[in-house]
Amino acid sequence: MNDLKSIVASHKSEIVDFRRTLHQIPETAFTEEKTSGFVRDRLRELGLDPETGIAKTGLVGLMEGLGPKADQGKTLMIRADMDALAVTEETGHPWTSTHEGRM
């Protein structure tokens, strides 16, 4: 677990940049084409082959362990929503939504 924490910490600025980029292009349910494409491209950069088109804009990136299936140890699943809310953003942040009425 400490290895995971240090890996995440070493990529903090990149992760924050990703979040801010995605925050600027909010897309409501089943219209997340840009968002899904962004996530797909990042997963490919990590060497994964994401399965796309799940429930239209969803995707899955599977990273398998090195050992035999029965001996891989613990499994981690991360699930995240990608859809925006139909809300007008009024934060004034530099990464504010560029899509009126979506945040």
Distance bins in CASP14 RR format, pairs under 12 A and 6 or more apart:
PFRMAT RR
TARGET T0000
AUTHOR 0000-0000-0000
RMODE 2
METHOD distances of the structure
MODEL  1
1 7 0 0 0 0 0 1 0 0 0 0 0
1 8 0 0 0 0 0 1 0 0 0 0 0
1 74 0 0 0 0 0 1 0 0 0 0 0
1 76 0 0 0 0 0 1 0 0 0 0 0
2 8 0 0 0 0 0 1 0 0 0 0 0
2 9 0 0 0 0 0 1 0 0 0 0 0
3 9 0 0 0 0 0 1 0 0 0 0 0
3 10 0 0 0 0 0 1 0 0 0 0 0
4 10 0 0 0 0 0 1 0 0 0 0 0
4 11 0 0 0 0 0 1 0 0 0 0 0
4 74 0 0 0 0 0 1 0 0 0 0 0
4 76 0 0 0 0 1 0 0 0 0 0 0
4 78 0 0 0 0 0 1 0 0 0 0 0
5 11 0 0 0 0 0 1 0 0 0 0 0
5 12 0 0 0 0 0 1 0 0 0 0 0
6 12 0 0 0 0 0 1 0 0 0 0 0
7 14 0 0 0 0 0 1 0 0 0 0 0
7 15 0 0 0 0 0 1 0 0 0 0 0
7 46 0 0 0 0 0 1 0 0 0 0 0
8 14 0 0 0 0 0 1 0 0 0 0 0
8 15 1 0 0 1 0 0 0 0 0 0 0
8 16 0 0 0 0 0 1 0 0 0 0 0
8 78 0 0 0 0 0 1 0 0 0 0 0
9 15 0 0 0 0 1 0 0 0 0 0 0
9 16 0 0 0 0 0 1 0 0 0 0 0
11 17 0 0 0 0 1 0 0 0 0 0 0
11 18 0 0 0 0 1 0 0 0 0 0 0
11 19 0 0 0 0 0 1 0 0 0 0 0
11 42 0 0 0 0 0 1 0 0 0 0 0
11 46 0 0 0 0 0 1 0 0 0 0 0
12 18 0 0 0 0 0 1 0 0 0 0 0
12 19 0 0 0 0 0 1 0 0 0 0 0
13 19 0 0 0 0 0 1 0 0 0 0 0
13 20 0 0 0 0 0 1 0 0 0 0 0
14 20 0 0 0 0 0 1 0 0 0 0 0
14 21 0 0 0 0 0 1 0 0 0 0 0
14 42 0 0 0 0 1 0 0 0 0 0 0
14 45 0 0 0 0 0 1 0 0 0 0 0
14 46 0 0 0 0 0 1 0 0 0 0 0
15 21 0 0 0 0 0 1 0 0 0 0 0
15 22 0 0 0 0 0 1 0 0 0 0 0
15 42 0 0 0 0 0 1 0 0 0 0 0
16 22 0 0 0 0 0 1 0 0 0 0 0
16 23 0 0 0 0 0 1 0 0 0 0 0
16 95 0 0 0 0 1 0 0 0 0 0 0
17 23 0 0 0 0 0 1 0 0 0 0 0
17 24 0 0 0 0 0 1 0 0 0 0 0
17 38 0 0 0 0 0 1 0 0 0 0 0
17 42 0 0 0 0 0 1 0 0 0 0 0
17 94 0 0 0 0 0 1 0 0 0 0 0
17 95 0 0 0 0 1 0 0 0 0 0 0
18 24 0 0 0 0 0 1 0 0 0 0 0
18 25 0 0 0 0 0 1 0 0 0 0 0
18 35 0 0 0 0 0 1 0 0 0 0 0
18 38 1 0 0 1 0 0 0 0 0 0 0
18 39 0 0 0 0 1 0 0 0 0 0 0
18 41 0 0 0 0 0 1 0 0 0 0 0
18 42 1 0 0 1 0 0 0 0 0 0 0
18 43 0 0 0 0 0 1 0 0 0 0 0
18 45 0 0 0 0 0 1 0 0 0 0 0
18 80 0 0 0 0 0 1 0 0 0 0 0
18 95 0 0 0 0 0 1 0 0 0 0 0
19 25 0 0 0 0 0 1 0 0 0 0 0
19 35 0 0 0 0 0 1 0 0 0 0 0
19 38 0 0 0 0 0 1 0 0 0 0 0
19 39 0 0 0 0 0 1 0 0 0 0 0
19 42 0 0 0 0 0 1 0 0 0 0 0
19 80 0 0 0 0 0 1 0 0 0 0 0
19 82 0 0 0 0 0 1 0 0 0 0 0
19 93 0 0 0 0 0 1 0 0 0 0 0
19 95 0 0 0 0 1 0 0 0 0 0 0
20 38 0 0 0 0 0 1 0 0 0 0 0
20 91 0 0 0 0 0 1 0 0 0 0 0
20 93 0 0 0 0 1 0 0 0 0 0 0
20 94 1 0 0 1 0 0 0 0 0 0 0
20 95 1 1 0 0 0 0 0 0 0 0 0
20 96 0 0 0 0 1 0 0 0 0 0 0
20 97 0 0 0 0 0 1 0 0 0 0 0
20 98 0 0 0 0 0 1 0 0 0 0 0
21 34 0 0 0 0 1 0 0 0 0 0 0
21 35 0 0 0 0 1 0 0 0 0 0 0
21 37 0 0 0 0 0 1 0 0 0 0 0
21 38 1 0 0 1 0 0 0 0 0 0 0
21 39 0 0 0 0 0 1 0 0 0 0 0
21 41 0 0 0 0 0 1 0 0 0 0 0
21 42 0 0 0 0 0 1 0 0 0 0 0
21 94 0 0 0 0 0 1 0 0 0 0 0
21 95 1 0 0 1 0 0 0 0 0 0 0
21 97 0 0 0 0 0 1 0 0 0 0 0
21 98 0 0 0 0 0 1 0 0 0 0 0
22 32 0 0 0 0 1 0 0 0 0 0 0
22 34 0 0 0 0 1 0 0 0 0 0 0
22 35 1 0 1 0 0 0 0 0 0 0 0
22 36 0 0 0 0 0 1 0 0 0 0 0
22 37 0 0 0 0 0 1 0 0 0 0 0
22 38 1 0 0 1 0 0 0 0 0 0 0
22 39 0 0 0 0 1 0 0 0 0 0 0
22 41 0 0 0 0 0 1 0 0 0 0 0
22 42 0 0 0 0 0 1 0 0 0 0 0
22 80 0 0 0 0 0 1 0 0 0 0 0
22 81 0 0 0 0 0 1 0 0 0 0 0
22 82 1 0 0 1 0 0 0 0 0 0 0
22 83 0 0 0 0 0 1 0 0 0 0 0
22 84 0 0 0 0 1 0 0 0 0 0 0
22 95 0 0 0 0 1 0 0 0 0 0 0
22 97 0 0 0 0 0 1 0 0 0 0 0
22 98 0 0 0 0 0 1 0 0 0 0 0
22 99 0 0 0 0 0 1 0 0 0 0 0
22 103 0 0 0 0 0 1 0 0 0 0 0
23 35 0 0 0 0 0 1 0 0 0 0 0
23 38 0 0 0 0 0 1 0 0 0 0 0
23 82 0 0 0 0 0 1 0 0 0 0 0
23 84 0 0 0 0 1 0 0 0 0 0 0
23 85 0 0 0 0 0 1 0 0 0 0 0
23 89 0 0 0 0 1 0 0 0 0 0 0
23 91 0 0 0 0 1 0 0 0 0 0 0
23 92 0 0 0 0 0 1 0 0 0 0 0
23 93 0 0 0 0 1 0 0 0 0 0 0
23 94 0 0 0 0 0 1 0 0 0 0 0
23 95 1 0 1 0 0 0 0 0 0 0 0
23 96 1 0 0 1 0 0 0 0 0 0 0
23 97 1 0 0 1 0 0 0 0 0 0 0
23 98 0 0 0 0 1 0 0 0 0 0 0
23 99 0 0 0 0 0 1 0 0 0 0 0
23 102 0 0 0 0 0 1 0 0 0 0 0
23 103 0 0 0 0 1 0 0 0 0 0 0
24 34 0 0 0 0 1 0 0 0 0 0 0
24 35 0 0 0 0 0 1 0 0 0 0 0
24 38 0 0 0 0 0 1 0 0 0 0 0
24 84 0 0 0 0 0 1 0 0 0 0 0
24 89 0 0 0 0 1 0 0 0 0 0 0
24 91 0 0 0 0 0 1 0 0 0 0 0
24 92 0 0 0 0 0 1 0 0 0 0 0
24 93 0 0 0 0 1 0 0 0 0 0 0
24 94 0 0 0 0 1 0 0 0 0 0 0
24 95 1 0 1 0 0 0 0 0 0 0 0
24 96 1 0 0 1 0 0 0 0 0 0 0
24 97 1 0 0 1 0 0 0 0 0 0 0
24 98 1 0 1 0 0 0 0 0 0 0 0
24 99 0 0 0 0 1 0 0 0 0 0 0
24 102 0 0 0 0 0 1 0 0 0 0 0
24 103 0 0 0 0 0 1 0 0 0 0 0
25 31 0 0 0 0 0 1 0 0 0 0 0
25 32 0 0 0 0 1 0 0 0 0 0 0
25 33 0 0 0 0 1 0 0 0 0 0 0
25 34 1 0 1 0 0 0 0 0 0 0 0
25 35 1 0 0 1 0 0 0 0 0 0 0
25 36 0 0 0 0 0 1 0 0 0 0 0
25 37 0 0 0 0 0 1 0 0 0 0 0
25 38 1 0 0 1 0 0 0 0 0 0 0
25 39 0 0 0 0 0 1 0 0 0 0 0
25 82 0 0 0 0 0 1 0 0 0 0 0
25 84 0 0 0 0 1 0 0 0 0 0 0
25 95 0 0 0 0 0 1 0 0 0 0 0
25 96 0 0 0 0 0 1 0 0 0 0 0
25 97 1 0 0 1 0 0 0 0 0 0 0
25 98 1 0 0 1 0 0 0 0 0 0 0
25 99 1 0 0 1 0 0 0 0 0 0 0
25 102 0 0 0 0 1 0 0 0 0 0 0
25 103 0 0 0 0 0 1 0 0 0 0 0
26 32 0 0 0 0 1 0 0 0 0 0 0
26 34 0 0 0 0 1 0 0 0 0 0 0
26 35 1 0 0 1 0 0 0 0 0 0 0
26 81 0 0 0 0 0 1 0 0 0 0 0
26 82 0 0 0 0 1 0 0 0 0 0 0
26 83 0 0 0 0 1 0 0 0 0 0 0
26 84 1 1 0 0 0 0 0 0 0 0 0
26 85 1 0 0 1 0 0 0 0 0 0 0
26 86 0 0 0 0 1 0 0 0 0 0 0
26 87 0 0 0 0 1 0 0 0 0 0 0
26 88 0 0 0 0 0 1 0 0 0 0 0
26 89 0 0 0 0 1 0 0 0 0 0 0
26 95 0 0 0 0 0 1 0 0 0 0 0
26 96 0 0 0 0 0 1 0 0 0 0 0
26 97 1 0 1 0 0 0 0 0 0 0 0
26 98 0 0 0 0 1 0 0 0 0 0 0
26 99 1 0 1 0 0 0 0 0 0 0 0
26 100 0 0 0 0 0 1 0 0 0 0 0
26 101 0 0 0 0 1 0 0 0 0 0 0
26 102 1 0 1 0 0 0 0 0 0 0 0
26 103 1 0 1 0 0 0 0 0 0 0 0
27 33 1 0 0 1 0 0 0 0 0 0 0
27 34 1 0 0 1 0 0 0 0 0 0 0
27 35 1 0 1 0 0 0 0 0 0 0 0
27 36 0 0 0 0 1 0 0 0 0 0 0
27 37 0 0 0 0 0 1 0 0 0 0 0
27 38 0 0 0 0 0 1 0 0 0 0 0
27 39 0 0 0 0 0 1 0 0 0 0 0
27 56 0 0 0 0 0 1 0 0 0 0 0
27 57 0 0 0 0 1 0 0 0 0 0 0
27 58 0 0 0 0 0 1 0 0 0 0 0
27 81 0 0 0 0 0 1 0 0 0 0 0
27 82 1 0 0 1 0 0 0 0 0 0 0
27 83 1 0 0 1 0 0 0 0 0 0 0
27 84 1 0 1 0 0 0 0 0 0 0 0
27 85 0 0 0 0 0 1 0 0 0 0 0
27 86 0 0 0 0 0 1 0 0 0 0 0
27 97 0 0 0 0 0 1 0 0 0 0 0
27 98 0 0 0 0 0 1 0 0 0 0 0
27 99 1 0 0 1 0 0 0 0 0 0 0
27 101 0 0 0 0 0 1 0 0 0 0 0
27 102 1 0 0 1 0 0 0 0 0 0 0
27 103 0 0 0 0 0 1 0 0 0 0 0
28 35 0 0 0 0 0 1 0 0 0 0 0
28 57 0 0 0 0 0 1 0 0 0 0 0
28 81 0 0 0 0 0 1 0 0 0 0 0
28 82 0 0 0 0 0 1 0 0 0 0 0
28 83 1 0 1 0 0 0 0 0 0 0 0
28 84 1 0 1 0 0 0 0 0 0 0 0
28 85 1 0 0 1 0 0 0 0 0 0 0
28 86 1 0 0 1 0 0 0 0 0 0 0
28 87 0 0 0 0 0 1 0 0 0 0 0
28 97 0 0 0 0 0 1 0 0 0 0 0
28 99 0 0 0 0 1 0 0 0 0 0 0
28 101 0 0 0 0 1 0 0 0 0 0 0
28 102 1 0 0 1 0 0 0 0 0 0 0
28 103 0 0 0 0 0 1 0 0 0 0 0
29 35 0 0 0 0 0 1 0 0 0 0 0
29 55 0 0 0 0 1 0 0 0 0 0 0
29 56 0 0 0 0 1 0 0 0 0 0 0
29 57 0 0 0 0 1 0 0 0 0 0 0
29 58 0 0 0 0 0 1 0 0 0 0 0
29 81 0 0 0 0 1 0 0 0 0 0 0
29 82 0 0 0 0 1 0 0 0 0 0 0
29 83 1 0 1 0 0 0 0 0 0 0 0
29 84 0 0 0 0 1 0 0 0 0 0 0
29 85 0 0 0 0 1 0 0 0 0 0 0
29 86 0 0 0 0 1 0 0 0 0 0 0
29 102 0 0 0 0 0 1 0 0 0 0 0
30 36 0 0 0 0 0 1 0 0 0 0 0
30 53 0 0 0 0 0 1 0 0 0 0 0
30 54 0 0 0 0 0 1 0 0 0 0 0
30 55 1 0 0 1 0 0 0 0 0 0 0
30 56 1 0 1 0 0 0 0 0 0 0 0
30 57 1 0 0 1 0 0 0 0 0 0 0
30 58 0 0 0 0 1 0 0 0 0 0 0
30 82 0 0 0 0 0 1 0 0 0 0 0
30 83 1 0 0 1 0 0 0 0 0 0 0
30 84 0 0 0 0 0 1 0 0 0 0 0
31 56 0 0 0 0 1 0 0 0 0 0 0
31 57 1 0 0 1 0 0 0 0 0 0 0
31 58 0 0 0 0 0 1 0 0 0 0 0
31 82 0 0 0 0 0 1 0 0 0 0 0
31 83 1 0 0 1 0 0 0 0 0 0 0
31 84 0 0 0 0 1 0 0 0 0 0 0
31 86 0 0 0 0 0 1 0 0 0 0 0
31 99 0 0 0 0 0 1 0 0 0 0 0
31 102 0 0 0 0 1 0 0 0 0 0 0
32 38 0 0 0 0 1 0 0 0 0 0 0
32 39 0 0 0 0 1 0 0 0 0 0 0
32 40 0 0 0 0 0 1 0 0 0 0 0
32 52 0 0 0 0 0 1 0 0 0 0 0
32 53 0 0 0 0 0 1 0 0 0 0 0
32 54 0 0 0 0 0 1 0 0 0 0 0
32 55 0 0 0 0 0 1 0 0 0 0 0
32 56 0 0 0 0 1 0 0 0 0 0 0
32 57 1 0 1 0 0 0 0 0 0 0 0
32 58 1 0 0 1 0 0 0 0 0 0 0
32 59 0 0 0 0 1 0 0 0 0 0 0
32 80 0 0 0 0 0 1 0 0 0 0 0
32 81 0 0 0 0 1 0 0 0 0 0 0
32 82 1 0 1 0 0 0 0 0 0 0 0
32 83 1 0 1 0 0 0 0 0 0 0 0
32 84 0 0 0 0 1 0 0 0 0 0 0
32 99 0 0 0 0 0 1 0 0 0 0 0
32 102 0 0 0 0 0 1 0 0 0 0 0
33 39 0 0 0 0 0 1 0 0 0 0 0
33 40 0 0 0 0 0 1 0 0 0 0 0
33 52 0 0 0 0 0 1 0 0 0 0 0
33 53 0 0 0 0 0 1 0 0 0 0 0
33 56 0 0 0 0 1 0 0 0 0 0 0
33 57 1 0 0 1 0 0 0 0 0 0 0
33 58 0 0 0 0 0 1 0 0 0 0 0
33 59 0 0 0 0 0 1 0 0 0 0 0
33 82 0 0 0 0 0 1 0 0 0 0 0
33 83 0 0 0 0 0 1 0 0 0 0 0
34 40 0 0 0 0 0 1 0 0 0 0 0
34 41 0 0 0 0 0 1 0 0 0 0 0
34 57 0 0 0 0 1 0 0 0 0 0 0
34 82 0 0 0 0 1 0 0 0 0 0 0
34 84 0 0 0 0 0 1 0 0 0 0 0
34 98 0 0 0 0 0 1 0 0 0 0 0
34 99 0 0 0 0 1 0 0 0 0 0 0
34 102 0 0 0 0 0 1 0 0 0 0 0
35 41 0 0 0 0 0 1 0 0 0 0 0
35 42 0 0 0 0 0 1 0 0 0 0 0
35 57 1 0 0 1 0 0 0 0 0 0 0
35 58 0 0 0 0 1 0 0 0 0 0 0
35 59 0 0 0 0 1 0 0 0 0 0 0
35 80 0 0 0 0 0 1 0 0 0 0 0
35 81 0 0 0 0 0 1 0 0 0 0 0
35 82 1 0 1 0 0 0 0 0 0 0 0
35 83 0 0 0 0 1 0 0 0 0 0 0
35 84 0 0 0 0 1 0 0 0 0 0 0
35 99 0 0 0 0 0 1 0 0 0 0 0
35 102 0 0 0 0 0 1 0 0 0 0 0
36 42 0 0 0 0 0 1 0 0 0 0 0
36 43 0 0 0 0 0 1 0 0 0 0 0
36 50 0 0 0 0 1 0 0 0 0 0 0
36 51 0 0 0 0 0 1 0 0 0 0 0
36 52 1 0 0 1 0 0 0 0 0 0 0
36 53 1 0 0 1 0 0 0 0 0 0 0
36 54 0 0 0 0 1 0 0 0 0 0 0
36 55 0 0 0 0 0 1 0 0 0 0 0
36 56 0 0 0 0 1 0 0 0 0 0 0
36 57 1 0 1 0 0 0 0 0 0 0 0
36 58 1 0 1 0 0 0 0 0 0 0 0
36 59 1 0 1 0 0 0 0 0 0 0 0
36 60 0 0 0 0 0 1 0 0 0 0 0
36 61 0 0 0 0 0 1 0 0 0 0 0
36 80 0 0 0 0 0 1 0 0 0 0 0
36 82 1 0 0 1 0 0 0 0 0 0 0
36 83 0 0 0 0 0 1 0 0 0 0 0
37 43 0 0 0 0 1 0 0 0 0 0 0
37 44 0 0 0 0 1 0 0 0 0 0 0
37 45 0 0 0 0 0 1 0 0 0 0 0
37 50 0 0 0 0 1 0 0 0 0 0 0
37 52 1 0 0 1 0 0 0 0 0 0 0
37 53 0 0 0 0 0 1 0 0 0 0 0
37 57 0 0 0 0 1 0 0 0 0 0 0
37 58 0 0 0 0 1 0 0 0 0 0 0
37 59 0 0 0 0 1 0 0 0 0 0 0
37 82 0 0 0 0 1 0 0 0 0 0 0
38 44 0 0 0 0 0 1 0 0 0 0 0
38 45 0 0 0 0 0 1 0 0 0 0 0
38 50 0 0 0 0 0 1 0 0 0 0 0
38 57 0 0 0 0 0 1 0 0 0 0 0
38 59 0 0 0 0 0 1 0 0 0 0 0
38 82 0 0 0 0 1 0 0 0 0 0 0
39 45 0 0 0 0 0 1 0 0 0 0 0
39 46 0 0 0 0 0 1 0 0 0 0 0
39 48 0 0 0 0 0 1 0 0 0 0 0
39 50 1 0 0 1 0 0 0 0 0 0 0
39 52 0 0 0 0 1 0 0 0 0 0 0
39 53 0 0 0 0 0 1 0 0 0 0 0
39 54 0 0 0 0 0 1 0 0 0 0 0
39 57 0 0 0 0 1 0 0 0 0 0 0
39 58 0 0 0 0 1 0 0 0 0 0 0
39 59 1 0 0 1 0 0 0 0 0 0 0
39 60 0 0 0 0 0 1 0 0 0 0 0
39 61 0 0 0 0 1 0 0 0 0 0 0
39 78 0 0 0 0 0 1 0 0 0 0 0
39 80 0 0 0 0 1 0 0 0 0 0 0
39 81 0 0 0 0 0 1 0 0 0 0 0
39 82 1 0 0 1 0 0 0 0 0 0 0
40 46 0 0 0 0 0 1 0 0 0 0 0
40 47 0 0 0 0 0 1 0 0 0 0 0
40 48 0 0 0 0 1 0 0 0 0 0 0
40 49 0 0 0 0 1 0 0 0 0 0 0
40 50 1 0 1 0 0 0 0 0 0 0 0
40 51 0 0 0 0 1 0 0 0 0 0 0
40 52 1 0 1 0 0 0 0 0 0 0 0
40 53 0 0 0 0 1 0 0 0 0 0 0
40 54 0 0 0 0 0 1 0 0 0 0 0
40 57 0 0 0 0 0 1 0 0 0 0 0
40 58 0 0 0 0 1 0 0 0 0 0 0
40 59 1 0 1 0 0 0 0 0 0 0 0
40 60 0 0 0 0 0 1 0 0 0 0 0
40 61 0 0 0 0 1 0 0 0 0 0 0
40 82 0 0 0 0 0 1 0 0 0 0 0
41 47 0 0 0 0 0 1 0 0 0 0 0
41 48 0 0 0 0 0 1 0 0 0 0 0
41 50 0 0 0 0 1 0 0 0 0 0 0
41 52 0 0 0 0 0 1 0 0 0 0 0
41 59 0 0 0 0 0 1 0 0 0 0 0
42 48 0 0 0 0 1 0 0 0 0 0 0
42 50 0 0 0 0 1 0 0 0 0 0 0
42 59 0 0 0 0 0 1 0 0 0 0 0
42 61 0 0 0 0 0 1 0 0 0 0 0
43 49 0 0 0 0 1 0 0 0 0 0 0
43 50 1 0 1 0 0 0 0 0 0 0 0
43 51 0 0 0 0 1 0 0 0 0 0 0
43 52 0 0 0 0 1 0 0 0 0 0 0
43 58 0 0 0 0 0 1 0 0 0 0 0
43 59 1 0 0 1 0 0 0 0 0 0 0
43 60 0 0 0 0 1 0 0 0 0 0 0
43 61 1 0 1 0 0 0 0 0 0 0 0
43 62 0 0 0 0 1 0 0 0 0 0 0
43 63 0 0 0 0 1 0 0 0 0 0 0
43 78 0 0 0 0 0 1 0 0 0 0 0
44 50 1 0 0 1 0 0 0 0 0 0 0
44 51 0 0 0 0 0 1 0 0 0 0 0
44 52 0 0 0 0 0 1 0 0 0 0 0
44 59 0 0 0 0 0 1 0 0 0 0 0
44 61 0 0 0 0 1 0 0 0 0 0 0
46 61 0 0 0 0 1 0 0 0 0 0 0
46 62 0 0 0 0 0 1 0 0 0 0 0
46 63 1 0 0 1 0 0 0 0 0 0 0
47 61 0 0 0 0 1 0 0 0 0 0 0
47 62 0 0 0 0 0 1 0 0 0 0 0
47 63 0 0 0 0 1 0 0 0 0 0 0
47 64 0 0 0 0 0 1 0 0 0 0 0
48 59 0 0 0 0 0 1 0 0 0 0 0
48 60 0 0 0 0 1 0 0 0 0 0 0
48 61 1 0 1 0 0 0 0 0 0 0 0
48 62 1 0 0 1 0 0 0 0 0 0 0
48 63 1 0 0 1 0 0 0 0 0 0 0
48 64 0 0 0 0 1 0 0 0 0 0 0
49 59 0 0 0 0 0 1 0 0 0 0 0
49 60 0 0 0 0 0 1 0 0 0 0 0
49 61 1 0 0 1 0 0 0 0 0 0 0
49 62 0 0 0 0 1 0 0 0 0 0 0
49 63 0 0 0 0 0 1 0 0 0 0 0
49 64 0 0 0 0 0 1 0 0 0 0 0
50 58 0 0 0 0 1 0 0 0 0 0 0
50 59 1 0 1 0 0 0 0 0 0 0 0
50 60 1 0 0 1 0 0 0 0 0 0 0
50 61 1 0 1 0 0 0 0 0 0 0 0
50 62 0 0 0 0 1 0 0 0 0 0 0
50 63 0 0 0 0 0 1 0 0 0 0 0
51 58 0 0 0 0 1 0 0 0 0 0 0
51 59 1 0 0 1 0 0 0 0 0 0 0
51 60 1 0 1 0 0 0 0 0 0 0 0
51 61 1 0 0 1 0 0 0 0 0 0 0
51 62 1 0 0 1 0 0 0 0 0 0 0
52 58 1 0 0 1 0 0 0 0 0 0 0
52 59 1 0 1 0 0 0 0 0 0 0 0
52 60 0 0 0 0 1 0 0 0 0 0 0
52 61 0 0 0 0 1 0 0 0 0 0 0
53 59 1 0 0 1 0 0 0 0 0 0 0
53 60 0 0 0 0 1 0 0 0 0 0 0
54 60 1 0 0 1 0 0 0 0 0 0 0
54 61 0 0 0 0 0 1 0 0 0 0 0
54 79 0 0 0 0 0 1 0 0 0 0 0
54 82 0 0 0 0 0 1 0 0 0 0 0
55 81 0 0 0 0 0 1 0 0 0 0 0
55 82 0 0 0 0 0 1 0 0 0 0 0
55 83 0 0 0 0 0 1 0 0 0 0 0
56 82 0 0 0 0 0 1 0 0 0 0 0
56 83 0 0 0 0 0 1 0 0 0 0 0
57 81 0 0 0 0 0 1 0 0 0 0 0
57 82 1 0 0 1 0 0 0 0 0 0 0
57 83 0 0 0 0 1 0 0 0 0 0 0
58 79 0 0 0 0 0 1 0 0 0 0 0
58 80 0 0 0 0 0 1 0 0 0 0 0
58 81 0 0 0 0 0 1 0 0 0 0 0
58 82 1 0 0 1 0 0 0 0 0 0 0
58 83 0 0 0 0 1 0 0 0 0 0 0
59 79 0 0 0 0 0 1 0 0 0 0 0
59 80 0 0 0 0 0 1 0 0 0 0 0
59 82 0 0 0 0 1 0 0 0 0 0 0
60 77 0 0 0 0 1 0 0 0 0 0 0
60 78 0 0 0 0 0 1 0 0 0 0 0
60 79 0 0 0 0 1 0 0 0 0 0 0
60 80 0 0 0 0 0 1 0 0 0 0 0
61 77 0 0 0 0 0 1 0 0 0 0 0
61 78 0 0 0 0 1 0 0 0 0 0 0
61 79 0 0 0 0 0 1 0 0 0 0 0
61 80 0 0 0 0 0 1 0 0 0 0 0
62 75 0 0 0 0 0 1 0 0 0 0 0
62 76 0 0 0 0 0 1 0 0 0 0 0
62 77 0 0 0 0 1 0 0 0 0 0 0
62 78 0 0 0 0 0 1 0 0 0 0 0
63 72 0 0 0 0 0 1 0 0 0 0 0
63 75 0 0 0 0 0 1 0 0 0 0 0
63 76 0 0 0 0 1 0 0 0 0 0 0
63 77 0 0 0 0 0 1 0 0 0 0 0
63 78 0 0 0 0 0 1 0 0 0 0 0
64 72 1 0 0 1 0 0 0 0 0 0 0
64 73 0 0 0 0 0 1 0 0 0 0 0
64 75 0 0 0 0 0 1 0 0 0 0 0
64 76 0 0 0 0 0 1 0 0 0 0 0
65 71 0 0 0 0 1 0 0 0 0 0 0
65 72 1 0 1 0 0 0 0 0 0 0 0
65 73 0 0 0 0 1 0 0 0 0 0 0
65 74 0 0 0 0 0 1 0 0 0 0 0
65 75 0 0 0 0 1 0 0 0 0 0 0
65 76 0 0 0 0 0 1 0 0 0 0 0
66 72 0 0 0 0 1 0 0 0 0 0 0
66 73 0 0 0 0 0 1 0 0 0 0 0
67 73 0 0 0 0 1 0 0 0 0 0 0
69 75 0 0 0 0 0 1 0 0 0 0 0
83 102 0 0 0 0 1 0 0 0 0 0 0
83 103 0 0 0 0 0 1 0 0 0 0 0
84 97 1 0 0 1 0 0 0 0 0 0 0
84 98 0 0 0 0 0 1 0 0 0 0 0
84 99 1 0 0 1 0 0 0 0 0 0 0
84 100 0 0 0 0 0 1 0 0 0 0 0
84 101 0 0 0 0 1 0 0 0 0 0 0
84 102 1 0 1 0 0 0 0 0 0 0 0
84 103 1 0 1 0 0 0 0 0 0 0 0
85 97 0 0 0 0 0 1 0 0 0 0 0
85 99 0 0 0 0 0 1 0 0 0 0 0
85 101 0 0 0 0 1 0 0 0 0 0 0
85 102 1 0 0 1 0 0 0 0 0 0 0
85 103 1 0 1 0 0 0 0 0 0 0 0
86 97 0 0 0 0 0 1 0 0 0 0 0
86 99 0 0 0 0 0 1 0 0 0 0 0
86 100 0 0 0 0 0 1 0 0 0 0 0
86 101 1 0 0 1 0 0 0 0 0 0 0
86 102 1 0 0 1 0 0 0 0 0 0 0
86 103 0 0 0 0 1 0 0 0 0 0 0
87 97 0 0 0 0 1 0 0 0 0 0 0
87 99 0 0 0 0 0 1 0 0 0 0 0
87 100 0 0 0 0 0 1 0 0 0 0 0
87 101 1 0 0 1 0 0 0 0 0 0 0
87 102 1 0 0 1 0 0 0 0 0 0 0
87 103 1 0 1 0 0 0 0 0 0 0 0
88 96 0 0 0 0 0 1 0 0 0 0 0
88 97 0 0 0 0 1 0 0 0 0 0 0
88 99 0 0 0 0 1 0 0 0 0 0 0
88 100 1 0 0 1 0 0 0 0 0 0 0
88 101 1 0 1 0 0 0 0 0 0 0 0
88 102 0 0 0 0 1 0 0 0 0 0 0
88 103 1 0 0 1 0 0 0 0 0 0 0
89 95 0 0 0 0 1 0 0 0 0 0 0
89 96 1 0 1 0 0 0 0 0 0 0 0
89 97 1 0 1 0 0 0 0 0 0 0 0
89 98 0 0 0 0 1 0 0 0 0 0 0
89 99 0 0 0 0 1 0 0 0 0 0 0
89 100 0 0 0 0 1 0 0 0 0 0 0
89 101 1 0 0 1 0 0 0 0 0 0 0
89 102 0 0 0 0 1 0 0 0 0 0 0
89 103 1 0 1 0 0 0 0 0 0 0 0
90 96 0 0 0 0 1 0 0 0 0 0 0
90 97 0 0 0 0 1 0 0 0 0 0 0
90 100 0 0 0 0 0 1 0 0 0 0 0
90 101 0 0 0 0 0 1 0 0 0 0 0
90 103 0 0 0 0 1 0 0 0 0 0 0
91 97 0 0 0 0 1 0 0 0 0 0 0
91 103 0 0 0 0 1 0 0 0 0 0 0
92 103 0 0 0 0 0 1 0 0 0 0 0
93 103 0 0 0 0 0 1 0 0 0 0 0
95 103 0 0 0 0 0 1 0 0 0 0 0
96 102 0 0 0 0 0 1 0 0 0 0 0
96 103 0 0 0 0 1 0 0 0 0 0 0
97 103 1 0 1 0 0 0 0 0 0 0 0
END
